[in-house]
Amino acid sequence: MPATVKLTMALFLLIAVVWAGVGILYLAGGTGYIPSMQIKAAIGIVCLGCSLVTILVTFLLRRRNRLVYYTAVGLISMLLLGSFMDDLGWSDAVVIIVTMAALGLLIKDHAWYLGGRNTGNPVS
C-alpha cells in the first residue's frame, strides 16, 4: 500500500473524529445559537452518522473496490460542501483544508484504489 494511500486513510479517520466531535457537541447541547434541542439532536445524529460512514468507507477502501472508491469520492465531496454551510471560522478552514487534501490524495491514487497494476507500488 503506497504511503499516500495510508495518509489518505489517516486523513479520513481524522475527518471522522472531527464529525463525531461535532455530533457529540450538538447532542450535549453545547451550541448556544440553536435554541431547539430537537434540532440540535437531529444535527448531532447526522454528524455522528457521517462519522460512522466515513470510518466504514475508510476500512472498505483497502479492498480496492470500484463502488467503494466512487462512494468515498462522493462522500468526501459532500462533506467538503457541507463544511462551507456554516459561518467560516478558523476551525472550519482547517477542516476544509484537511478534507480537500484527502479528496486530492484520493483522486491522485485512483489507479491503486481501482485495482490498477501500473501504480509503481507492489499490490498488498
C-alpha positions in Angstrom: 0.0 0.0 0.0 1.5 3.3 -1.0 2.4 5.9 1.6 -0.1 8.4 0.1 -2.9 5.9 0.5 -2.0 5.4 4.1 -2.0 9.2 4.6 -5.4 9.4 2.9 -6.9 6.8 5.2 -5.4 8.6 8.2 -7.0 11.9 7.0 -10.3 10.1 6.5 -10.1 8.9 10.2 -9.2 12.4 11.3 -12.3 13.8 9.4 -14.4 11.1 11.1 -13.2 12.1 14.5 -14.0 15.8 13.8 -17.5 15.0 12.7 -18.0 12.7 15.7 -16.8 15.6 18.0 -19.3 18.0 16.3 -22.1 15.5 16.7 -21.3 14.9 20.4 -21.2 18.7 20.9 -24.6 19.2 19.4 -26.1 16.2 21.3 -24.7 17.6 24.5 -26.4 21.0 23.8 -23.1 22.8 23.6 -24.1 25.2 20.9 -26.0 28.2 22.0 -27.1 29.7 18.7 -29.7 26.9 18.0 -32.4 27.2 20.7 -34.3 24.0 19.9 -32.9 20.8 21.4 -34.7 18.7 18.8 -32.8 20.5 16.0 -29.6 20.1 17.9 -30.3 16.4 18.4 -31.0 15.9 14.6 -27.8 17.7 13.6 -25.9 15.7 16.2 -27.3 12.4 14.9 -26.5 13.4 11.3 -22.9 14.3 12.2 -22.4 11.0 14.1 -23.8 9.2 11.0 -21.3 11.0 8.8 -18.6 10.0 11.1 -19.6 6.3 11.1 -20.0 6.2 7.3 -16.6 7.8 6.9 -15.0 5.2 9.2 -16.7 2.4 7.3 -15.6 3.7 3.9 -12.0 4.1 5.2 -11.8 0.4 6.0 -13.6 -0.7 2.9 -11.2 1.3 0.7 -8.5 -1.2 1.5 -10.4 -3.8 -0.6 -9.8 -1.7 -3.7 -13.4 -1.9 -4.9 -14.6 0.5 -7.7 -18.0 1.1 -6.0 -16.4 1.9 -2.6 -13.9 4.3 -4.3 -16.6 6.3 -6.1 -18.7 6.2 -2.9 -15.7 7.6 -1.0 -15.2 10.4 -3.6 -18.9 11.3 -3.3 -18.9 11.2 0.5 -15.8 13.3 0.9 -17.1 15.8 -1.7 -20.4 16.1 0.2 -18.5 16.6 3.5 -16.4 19.3 1.8 -19.5 21.1 0.6 -21.1 20.7 4.0 -18.1 22.4 5.6 -19.0 25.6 3.7 -22.6 25.6 5.0 -21.7 27.4 8.2 -20.1 30.6 9.4 -16.5 30.0 8.3 -14.1 30.3 11.1 -10.5 29.1 11.6 -11.7 25.6 12.7 -13.8 25.4 9.5 -10.9 26.4 7.4 -8.7 23.6 9.0 -11.4 21.0 8.3 -11.8 22.3 4.7 -8.1 22.1 4.1 -7.8 18.5 5.6 -10.9 17.4 3.6 -9.5 18.9 0.4 -6.2 17.2 1.0 -8.0 13.8 1.5 -10.0 14.3 -1.7 -6.9 15.3 -3.7 -5.0 12.3 -2.5 -7.9 10.0 -3.2 -8.1 11.2 -6.8 -4.3 11.1 -7.2 -4.2 7.5 -6.2 -7.3 6.4 -8.1 -5.3 3.7 -10.0 -4.4 2.0 -6.8 -8.0 2.1 -5.4 -9.4 0.8 -8.7 -7.0 -2.1 -8.7 -4.7 -0.9 -11.4 -1.5 -2.7 -11.8 0.6 0.2 -13.1 0.8 2.1 -9.8 4.6 1.6 -9.3 3.9 0.0 -6.0 3.5 -3.6 -5.1 0.0 -4.8 -4.5 -0.6 -5.8 -0.9 
